[in-house]
């Protein structure tokens, strides 16, 4: 089956380095991972050949990105918690502070992301609640050896929450003109948007690792 007929989520799982290309073209490989690449490209009005060629070329490149497909669930769970759960909480607190400052100082200026601080605060509350459920309920069960099928119900709840996180990111993009600061933006404004870009990219990668690898039926349960 050619790449265009594979789902975006399958490619993200099986072609290491592909998530970077999807990021660059704003292709949703987490919440929209069940779409065939052909359909995803059509929906975004993207020409298929340059992206297919870029994905194909990855097979001949030594990609440094870790391939988590064959890693034990315990190892992936530990990575997700230390890399993403901790960082999201830290990132959002600082982003809320900077957004509040930008809105306070530049609220009347065209392009100011008024409402961003409130939106980020809501994202923090939702993400924190979501991550605590994973940390206290789902992840311990996976670490004790429960199969994906045995914890299908909580996984379903987490997947639904991931869709909501994706919707929140779309609103974030709308509030910030695609996270693009206006000409002449102050240093705080630019730093805010740089932080938003990093947070957005990492949240998408976080959701991808859970939806497409940790929660996959063939995820590795045990290992060294």
HELIX and SHEET records of a PDB file:
HELIX    1   1 UNK A    3  UNK A    5  5                                   3    
HELIX    2   2 UNK A    8  UNK A   14  1                                   7    
HELIX    3   3 UNK A   18  UNK A   24  1                                   7    
HELIX    4   4 UNK A   37  UNK A   43  1                                   7    
HELIX    5   5 UNK A   48  UNK A   57  1                                  10    
HELIX    6   6 UNK A   58  UNK A   60  5                                   3    
HELIX    7   7 UNK A   73  UNK A   80  1                                   8    
HELIX    8   8 UNK A   81  UNK A   85  3                                   5    
HELIX    9   9 UNK A   86  UNK A  106  1                                  21    
HELIX   10  10 UNK A  116  UNK A  133  1                                  18    
HELIX   11  11 UNK A  134  UNK A  138  3                                   5    
HELIX   12  12 UNK A  139  UNK A  143  1                                   5    
HELIX   13  13 UNK A  152  UNK A  175  1                                  24    
HELIX   14  14 UNK A  187  UNK A  208  1                                  22    
HELIX   15  15 UNK A  209  UNK A  214  3                                   6    
END                                                                             
